[in-house]
């Protein structure tokens, strides 16, 4: 009659395989976290860039509106002055 032999090495091999698998899972998780951080940083940079562009565009529009208003005021004064001078010359 054959007596089943125990294989102590097979237990060790299984433990090694599980340890390697656990290590690979940890490395993969770390890689995914780094990738997520990079994507988040990239997104924040793009948002900041777009916010800066929007702020600059609004600032430019405001300056243009102020310049237009001042120019129109200046033209209005200029025209009124000319009319006043033309009436006084009579």
Residue frames as a rotation matrix with the C-alpha (Angstrom) as fourth column:
UNK 1
0.580 0.814 0.000 0.00
0.814 -0.580 0.000 0.00
0.000 0.000 -1.000 0.00
UNK 2
-0.336 -0.689 0.642 1.26
0.676 -0.651 -0.344 3.43
0.655 0.318 0.685 -0.95
UNK 3
0.148 0.296 -0.944 1.31
0.871 -0.490 -0.017 6.14
-0.468 -0.820 -0.331 1.65
UNK 4
0.716 0.131 0.686 0.71
0.534 -0.736 -0.417 9.59
0.450 0.664 -0.596 0.25
UNK 5
-0.311 -0.893 -0.324 3.75
0.948 -0.268 -0.172 11.75
0.067 -0.361 0.930 0.64
UNK 6
0.705 0.440 -0.557 3.44
0.486 -0.871 -0.073 15.31
-0.517 -0.219 -0.827 1.79
UNK 7
0.137 -0.629 0.765 5.07
0.894 -0.253 -0.369 17.91
0.426 0.735 0.528 -0.40
UNK 8
0.289 -0.052 -0.956 6.45
0.711 -0.657 0.250 20.62
-0.641 -0.752 -0.153 1.84
UNK 9
-0.765 -0.641 -0.062 8.03
0.415 -0.565 0.714 22.31
-0.492 0.521 0.698 -1.17
UNK 10
-0.441 0.661 0.607 4.66
0.734 -0.124 0.668 22.74
0.517 0.740 -0.431 -2.87
UNK 11
0.558 0.604 -0.569 3.41
0.826 -0.472 0.308 24.82
-0.083 -0.641 -0.763 0.07
UNK 12
-0.108 -0.716 -0.690 6.49
0.439 -0.657 0.613 27.00
-0.892 -0.236 0.385 -0.14
UNK 13
-0.848 -0.196 0.493 6.03
0.525 -0.177 0.833 27.37
-0.076 0.965 0.253 -3.89
UNK 14
0.077 0.964 0.253 2.39
0.878 -0.186 0.442 28.40
0.473 0.188 -0.861 -3.41
UNK 15
0.526 0.052 -0.849 3.41
0.657 -0.659 0.367 30.98
-0.540 -0.751 -0.380 -0.82
UNK 16
-0.559 -0.798 -0.227 6.05
0.394 -0.496 0.774 32.37
-0.730 0.343 0.592 -3.18
UNK 17
-0.642 0.387 0.662 3.52
0.692 -0.080 0.718 32.60
0.331 0.918 -0.217 -6.00
UNK 18
0.467 0.861 -0.202 1.01
0.855 -0.381 0.353 34.37
0.227 -0.337 -0.914 -3.76
UNK 19
0.213 -0.481 -0.851 3.70
0.527 -0.677 0.514 36.78
-0.823 -0.557 0.109 -2.53
UNK 20
-0.816 -0.539 0.211 4.75
0.439 -0.339 0.832 37.57
-0.377 0.771 0.513 -6.10
UNK 21
-0.264 0.819 0.509 1.14
0.808 -0.100 0.580 38.10
0.526 0.565 -0.636 -7.10
UNK 22
0.594 0.463 -0.658 0.52
0.778 -0.539 0.323 40.38
-0.205 -0.704 -0.681 -4.12
UNK 23
-0.240 -0.785 -0.571 3.66
0.427 -0.614 0.664 42.36
-0.872 -0.084 0.483 -4.99
UNK 24
-0.824 -0.023 0.567 2.52
0.561 -0.177 0.808 42.75
0.082 0.984 0.159 -8.61
UNK 25
0.214 0.972 0.095 -0.90
0.881 -0.234 0.410 43.94
0.421 -0.004 -0.907 -7.44
UNK 26
0.448 -0.118 -0.886 0.73
0.619 -0.674 0.403 46.53
-0.645 -0.729 -0.230 -5.17
UNK 27
-0.651 -0.751 -0.112 2.99
0.388 -0.456 0.801 47.75
-0.653 0.478 0.588 -7.98
UNK 28
-0.551 0.537 0.639 0.03
0.725 -0.072 0.685 48.00
0.414 0.841 -0.349 -10.34
UNK 29
0.517 0.769 -0.374 -2.00
0.852 -0.421 0.312 49.93
0.082 -0.480 -0.873 -7.76
UNK 30
0.073 -0.586 -0.807 0.93
0.466 -0.695 0.547 52.32
-0.882 -0.416 0.222 -7.18
UNK 31
-0.847 -0.390 0.361 1.30
0.472 -0.240 0.848 52.83
-0.244 0.889 0.388 -10.94
UNK 32
-0.132 0.897 0.422 -2.41
0.845 -0.121 0.521 53.56
0.518 0.426 -0.742 -11.30
UNK 33
0.565 0.291 -0.772 -2.30
0.733 -0.608 0.307 56.06
-0.380 -0.739 -0.556 -8.44
UNK 34
-0.408 -0.791 -0.456 0.68
0.359 -0.598 0.716 57.85
-0.839 0.129 0.528 -10.05
UNK 35
-0.779 0.171 0.603 -1.14
0.599 -0.081 0.797 57.92
0.185 0.982 -0.040 -13.38
UNK 36
0.301 0.952 -0.063 -4.26
0.906 -0.264 0.331 59.31
0.298 -0.157 -0.942 -11.72
UNK 37
0.303 -0.274 -0.913 -2.18
0.557 -0.726 0.403 62.02
-0.773 -0.631 -0.067 -10.03
UNK 38
-0.777 -0.628 0.044 -0.60
0.367 -0.395 0.842 62.96
-0.511 0.671 0.538 -13.36
UNK 39
-0.451 0.692 0.564 -4.00
0.753 -0.043 0.656 63.17
0.478 0.721 -0.502 -15.03
UNK 40
0.523 0.656 -0.544 -5.38
0.850 -0.453 0.270 65.27
-0.069 -0.603 -0.794 -12.19
UNK 41
-0.121 -0.670 -0.732 -2.40
0.414 -0.704 0.577 67.62
-0.902 -0.233 0.363 -12.37
UNK 42
-0.878 -0.185 0.442 -2.83
0.473 -0.180 0.863 67.91
-0.080 0.966 0.245 -16.13
UNK 43
0.007 0.971 0.238 -6.52
0.882 -0.119 0.457 68.68
0.472 0.207 -0.857 -15.71
UNK 44
0.484 0.127 -0.866 -5.77
0.698 -0.653 0.294 71.34
-0.528 -0.747 -0.405 -13.09
UNK 45
-0.570 -0.761 -0.308 -3.21
0.348 -0.564 0.749 72.94
-0.744 0.320 0.587 -15.41
UNK 46
-0.712 0.368 0.598 -5.72
0.615 -0.084 0.784 73.01
0.339 0.926 -0.166 -18.27
UNK 47
0.386 0.890 -0.241 -8.42
0.899 -0.304 0.315 74.49
0.207 -0.338 -0.918 -16.04
UNK 48
0.191 -0.414 -0.890 -5.98
0.528 -0.721 0.449 77.12
-0.828 -0.555 0.081 -14.81
UNK 49
-0.827 -0.532 0.182 -4.91
0.401 -0.332 0.854 77.89
-0.394 0.779 0.487 -18.37
UNK 50
-0.347 0.787 0.510 -8.53
0.759 -0.084 0.646 78.25
0.551 0.611 -0.568 -19.53
UNK 51
0.532 0.524 -0.665 -9.37
0.828 -0.486 0.279 80.40
-0.177 -0.699 -0.693 -16.50
UNK 52
-0.256 -0.724 -0.640 -6.39
0.402 -0.682 0.610 82.64
-0.879 -0.101 0.466 -17.27
UNK 53
-0.869 -0.039 0.493 -7.42
0.492 -0.180 0.852 82.91
0.055 0.983 0.175 -20.91
UNK 54
0.106 0.987 0.123 -10.99
0.877 -0.151 0.457 83.75
0.469 0.059 -0.881 -19.92
UNK 55
0.424 -0.018 -0.906 -9.78
0.684 -0.649 0.333 86.32
-0.594 -0.760 -0.263 -17.42
UNK 56
-0.642 -0.732 -0.227 -7.49
0.347 -0.542 0.766 87.87
-0.683 0.413 0.602 -20.05
UNK 57
-0.639 0.477 0.604 -10.31
0.662 -0.059 0.747 87.93
0.392 0.877 -0.278 -22.62
UNK 58
0.451 0.836 -0.312 -12.66
0.877 -0.351 0.328 89.63
0.165 -0.421 -0.892 -20.14
UNK 59
0.099 -0.525 -0.846 -9.95
0.517 -0.699 0.494 92.13
-0.850 -0.486 0.202 -19.22
UNK 60
-0.861 -0.442 0.253 -9.29
0.416 -0.323 0.850 92.89
-0.294 0.837 0.462 -22.90
UNK 61
-0.224 0.874 0.431 -13.03
0.808 -0.081 0.584 93.33
0.545 0.479 -0.688 -23.54
UNK 62
0.525 0.388 -0.757 -13.33
0.798 -0.534 0.280 95.66
-0.296 -0.751 -0.590 -20.55
UNK 63
-0.349 -0.750 -0.563 -10.39
0.369 -0.662 0.653 97.78
-0.862 0.020 0.507 -21.74
UNK 64
-0.833 0.079 0.547 -11.88
0.536 -0.125 0.835 97.91
0.135 0.989 0.062 -25.25
UNK 65
0.189 0.981 0.037 -15.26
0.894 -0.188 0.406 99.01
0.405 -0.043 -0.913 -23.86
UNK 66
0.373 -0.141 -0.917 -13.64
0.617 -0.701 0.358 101.69
-0.693 -0.699 -0.175 -21.69
UNK 67
-0.702 -0.704 -0.107 -11.58
0.350 -0.471 0.809 102.92
-0.620 0.531 0.578 -24.64
UNK 68
-0.556 0.576 0.599 -14.67
0.714 -0.038 0.699 103.03
0.425 0.816 -0.390 -26.87
UNK 69
0.477 0.777 -0.411 -16.68
0.876 -0.383 0.294 104.89
0.071 -0.500 -0.863 -24.23
UNK 70
0.089 -0.544 -0.835 -13.89
0.454 -0.724 0.520 107.41
-0.887 -0.425 0.183 -23.65
UNK 71
-0.851 -0.406 0.333 -13.43
0.450 -0.236 0.861 107.86
-0.271 0.883 0.384 -27.39
UNK 72
-0.154 0.888 0.433 -17.16
0.836 -0.116 0.536 108.48
0.526 0.445 -0.725 -27.85
UNK 73
0.564 0.296 -0.771 -17.13
0.731 -0.614 0.298 110.96
-0.385 -0.732 -0.562 -24.95
UNK 74
-0.372 -0.811 -0.452 -14.13
0.379 -0.577 0.723 112.68
-0.847 0.098 0.522 -26.49
UNK 75
-0.786 0.141 0.602 -15.83
0.589 -0.125 0.798 112.87
0.188 0.982 0.015 -29.89
UNK 76
0.268 0.962 -0.057 -18.98
0.912 -0.234 0.335 114.22
0.309 -0.142 -0.940 -28.27
UNK 77
0.389 -0.223 -0.894 -17.04
0.521 -0.747 0.413 116.98
-0.760 -0.626 -0.175 -26.50
UNK 78
-0.697 -0.715 0.051 -15.10
0.398 -0.328 0.857 117.72
-0.596 0.617 0.513 -29.64
UNK 79
-0.481 0.592 0.647 -18.27
0.766 -0.076 0.639 118.07
0.427 0.802 -0.417 -31.69
UNK 80
0.574 0.704 -0.418 -19.96
0.819 -0.492 0.296 120.24
0.003 -0.513 -0.859 -29.06
UNK 81
0.005 -0.672 -0.740 -16.88
0.433 -0.666 0.608 122.48
-0.901 -0.323 0.288 -28.89
UNK 82
-0.849 -0.308 0.429 -16.86
0.502 -0.213 0.838 122.87
-0.167 0.927 0.336 -32.66
UNK 83
-0.018 0.931 0.366 -20.55
0.866 -0.168 0.471 123.78
0.500 0.325 -0.803 -32.67
UNK 84
0.561 0.183 -0.807 -19.99
0.697 -0.631 0.341 126.27
-0.447 -0.754 -0.482 -29.88
UNK 85
-0.413 -0.812 -0.413 -17.08
0.356 -0.561 0.748 127.88
-0.839 0.162 0.520 -31.73
UNK 86
-0.743 0.157 0.650 -19.01
0.645 -0.090 0.759 128.06
0.177 0.984 -0.034 -35.00
UNK 87
0.376 0.927 0.005 -21.94
0.866 -0.353 0.354 129.81
0.330 -0.129 -0.935 -33.26
UNK 88
0.465 -0.238 -0.853 -19.70
0.535 -0.692 0.485 132.32
-0.705 -0.682 -0.194 -31.48
UNK 89
-0.641 -0.752 0.152 -17.89
0.546 -0.309 0.779 133.21
-0.539 0.582 0.609 -34.72
UNK 90
-0.105 0.694 0.712 -21.14
0.943 -0.157 0.292 134.53
0.315 0.703 -0.638 -36.23
